[in-house]
Amino acid sequence: MVKKVFPLLLGVLIGALLFGTIGFASGYQRQITVDFLPLKFFFNGVEKHQEQNQPAFIYNDVTYVPVRFVAETLGQPVEWDGENLSIYIGGKSSGKQKIIVGSDATYPPFEYQDEAGRYVGFDLELMSAIAKVSDLEIDFRDMPFDQLITALVSGQLDAVVSGLSITEQRKTAMYFTEPYFQSGLVIAVRPDNSSINSLQDLKGKSVGVMPGTIAQEYANTVPGAKVITFSSSDNTYEQDLIELEKGSVEAVISSYPVVANFINQGNNLMIVGEKFAVEDYGIAVNKNNPELLEKINSGLQAIKANGQYDLIYKKWFEDQ
């Protein structure tokens, strides 16, 4: 028996083409167990020996095809597992549970794209650390904040980590992990504005918020306030603050970490009044998957216990 993998039954090739392509498109790997052939075989009725570049051959009236041709046809890598005498086309499975996690990457310092186009931020680094200790493999999906909850409830996403506040209303539609961050709302104005110092002072004023947020809910409670939303499709969750600095609105209500991060970058705004509506952020999980909720919660507890959470927090919020 020679430990070189060249032949594969044509039936396996056809099966791989019919069913494997679907699996690979969905991110799965297919395992093929190999039966070795003798060195001598017949190709078109002529005795042959196995050659590395032999495209196909016949042995005992059965057509065989080298594995590499199957892999090339599927556009996938091939991996040989000598211990189990198995071939993995598409790569050997990691054995980890794969989940799709949604996030709006326009919300620094929680999730955003840096100058190199990489997705970074506190939430993403936290989720990656949880995944590592929980044997999870994450496929992050970037989408507008106001679409995340719909995508989670409909099953397009398994979880959401995106500075999502835990509320009683939201808990009716999804699970939440234990809180991983305590935030709160603040009011931001331009330095030349001395007329606004509290939520009550926003009466009759133009107030910028991001849609679908707790900030929008509070702004809507102010009598006579002209509430203006700025979508994250404008490529940044700080769009309301950008518009405030330009003079498009008189004030903005937003979460404290976002406003503080924006000001720390040198932008000419200031925070007035006290922090209010203190809220906890949690990782949202589809209600059809309580096992995943338990696994993420366990992972969160683990990184808090081993000190990794504190390191990640200090990296992103040490100046706040």
C-alpha positions, 0 to 999 in steps of 0.5 A: 500500500503506497501512501500517495493519494491519486485515485478517487471513484468517479462516483465520488467526483460526481457526488462532490460536484453535485453536493460538495459545491453546495457545501463549500458555498455554505462554508462546510468541508467534505471528508472523503475516505480513501481506498488505495489502488495497486500500482498497476492499472489499465488506462484505455485497455493499456497497462499503466503505472500511477503517474502524478499527472494522470488525469483519469484511468480505468481499473476493473472497469471503474474510472478513477480520477486523482483527488487533486483534479476533484479539488481543482474542479471545485476550486478548493484546497485539499488536505491529507489526513494520514492518521485517518486515511482521509482527504479533506477537500476544502480544508479540515474542519476546525470542529468549532461551532460557526456563528454569524455575528452582526455589528455596525462598524461605524461606532467607534470605539466599539466597532469601526474600520481603521485607516487600513480598512480593518474592522477593529474596536472594543466590541469586536475584540471582546467577541473574538476573545469570548469566541476563543475560550468558547470554541466558537468560530465567528463570521462578522457581518457589517450592517446598519444598526437599524437593520441588526435587530431585524436580521437577528430576529429573522435568523440571518444572524446568530448574535449581535454585538454593537453597543446594544442597550439591554431593554425590557422591550428588546428582551421580548424579541431576543436573548441578552447576555450578562452586561459587558459594558455600562454606558450612558447618554450625554448632550454635546454642543458647540463651545459657543453655545451656552444656552443648553445645559440639560435635557430640559434646555433642548425644548424648541431646539434642533437635536441630532441623534442616530436612528433606532437608538435609546438617544432617539427615544429620549430626544422624542420625549423633549417637548417641542424639540426638532429631532433629526436623525442621521443614518449610519449609512453616511459611513460613520456612527458619529455622523450626528456629531459631525453635523453638530460641528458643522452647525446643522443641529444645535445639540446631539444626544449620544452615548458617552463613550462615542462623544468622548472618543470624538472629542478626544480626536480633536473635534471642537465640541463639548459635553454639557450637564451630567450623564443620564439614562445609564444603561448596560450593553449586552450581546444579543442572541437569537431566541431559538438558540439558548445553548449559544447564549449559555456558551457566550455567557460562559466565555464572558465570565471566563475572560473576566476571571482571567483578566483579559476583559480588563486588558481589552477595556483598558486598551479602548477606554483608558482615556475615558 
